[in-house]
């Protein structure tokens, strides 16, 4: 009986070695909110209102985007206005307004840069949130809430508007809906808008 099993064991071993290789797993998509979301060149026809001389300087910060890319907000506002959106993946108010904010950010692409600040959150949960809500702008991870504290953000959502050059124009604890933010952008920073 042993002799009869030997050819079967050899056949199974040989066939096992001839298996078709497993397909390569699908490549992991790049993190949302990373360097690929940074703005392009400043549009040549960008016309901005001057910031009021009495406006205080916005707190400059550095951090890492969701893909680990170093980020300095002052480099961005040196060329154009910035909207900071403070959020967390577990904030239902943030989630409710995110689609409209994302659409507004797309409409102002390269003229006004939206920058998300994700505080007190896990990187994988931030990615889930960004993918689910189609966020296409850069997002800085603020695990220790250092950035949030520098802007006196106690809890999300919050929106802050910074003029080109870094003057702090306005902040809205509790957030601001997209139509109201659009109106403020037209009133406070964009000179070429009616």
N, C-alpha and C positions, 0 to 999 in steps of 0.2 A: 504494500500500500504506500510505503514511503516513496518508492520509485515512481509511482503513478502521480504523486503530488509534486515531485520535483519539476517536471516539465510545466505544470500549471503555474507554479510559483515563479519560474523563470519567465514565462509568457506574461504574467501580470507585471513583473518588474520591468520587462522590456517595454511593454505597452505604456506603462506609467511614465517612462522616460521620453516617450514620443508624443506626449500630450501637446496640444496646441498651446502656445504661450498665451497667458492672460493678457487682455488688452490693457494698454497703459491707462491709468486713471485720468479722468479729465483734468486738465490743468486748473489749478486754483486761480480764480479771478483775482486781479489786483485789488487791494483794499479801496473801498469807496472813500472819498475825502482826502486822498493823498496828493502827491505832487502833480498827478495828471489833471487835477481839478484847479490848479493854480491859473490865474488869468493870463490871457495872451497880451499882446502889445496894447498900449493905450490908443484908443481911436484918435485919429488926427483931428476930428471935428468935436472933440469933447470940450464943452464950454461949462465952466463951473462958477458958481457964485463965490465971492470971497467969504471966508469965515469971519464972524464978528471978532473984532480985536479983544473983546472981553471974554471970549470963550477960553476955558481952561485947557491945558494940554491933557490929552487922553493918556492913560497909563500905557506905556509901551510894554510889550511882553514878547518873550520868545518861548518856543515850545516845540513839540514834535507833532507833525500831522499823523493821520491814522496809519500811514505806511512807514513811519519813522523818519521822514524827511524833516530836517530842521526848518523852522519857520520863525520869521521875525515880522511882526505885524507892521512895524515902522517902515520896512522896505516896501510894503504894499501901499500904505497910506501916503508915502512920499510921492506917489504918482496919481492917486485917485482916491475918491471917498471910499469908506469901508462901513459896512453894516455888520456888527457882531451879533450873532444869535446864540444865546446861552440856552442849552437844553440838556436833557438826560433821556436815555432810552425808555425809562419808566414813567416819564411825565406825560400824562394823557392830554393835558392842555397843549403841550408842545406838539404831540402827534396830530392833534386835531387841526392845528394851523400849518403844519409842515408842508403839505402839498401846495397850498397857495403861496407860501414863502418861497418854496423851490421854483415855482412858476415865475414869481416876481424876480428872483435872482437870475433866471434864464433870460428874462426880458431885458435886464440891465447888464448882461454879460459884458465884461471888460470895461464898462463905463463906471460902474459901482461894484466893488467886490464884496460879496457876502462871505463871511468867515464864521463857521460854526465853532462853538466852544463847548465840548462835551465834558461835563464835570461829574465826579463821583460815580463813575460808571466802569463797566468791564469792556475791554476792547471788542470782544466778540459780540456783545450785546449792542454796542454802538454800531458795528458793521451791519447787524440785522436791521436796526432802526434805519440806517442810511439807505440800505438797499430797498427796504419796504416802502420808504417814502421818497425814493428817487432823488436823493440829495446829490447835487452835482457840483457843489462848491467845496473848497478846502475846509477841513475840520481839524481843530487842534484838540488833543487830549489833555484834559485838565484834572487828572486824577486827584491831586492834592488840593484842588480848588483855589490855587494861588491866583490864577487869572480872575476867577469869579470874585474873590475877595478884593482884588485891586479895583474892581468896578462896582463894589458894594452889592453884588448879586447874592441875595440870601437864599433864594430858591428859583428854579426855572419855572417858566420861561422868562427871559428878559431880552430886550433888543436895545442896542446902543448904536448911535450914528456918529461917525467920526469924519470930519472934513479932510480933504486933501491937505497934507501937511501936519495932520495929527491933532487938530482942535476938536475937543469934545463938544458936539452940538446938542445932543439930546440923548436921554436914556428913558426906557419904559419898563419899569419893573412890572412883571405880570405879562410882558409881551405886548405885541401890537399886531393887529391883523394886517394882511397884505394890502388891502385898499388904502387903509390909513397910512401905512408905511410908504406906499407909492406916492401919496399926496405929500407927505413930509419930505421925501426925496426931491420932488419937483419944487417945493417951496424953499427948502434949505440949501440944496447943493447944486442942482442942475439949472444952469442959466438958459439952456437952449430948449427948455420945456415950457409949454403954455401954462 
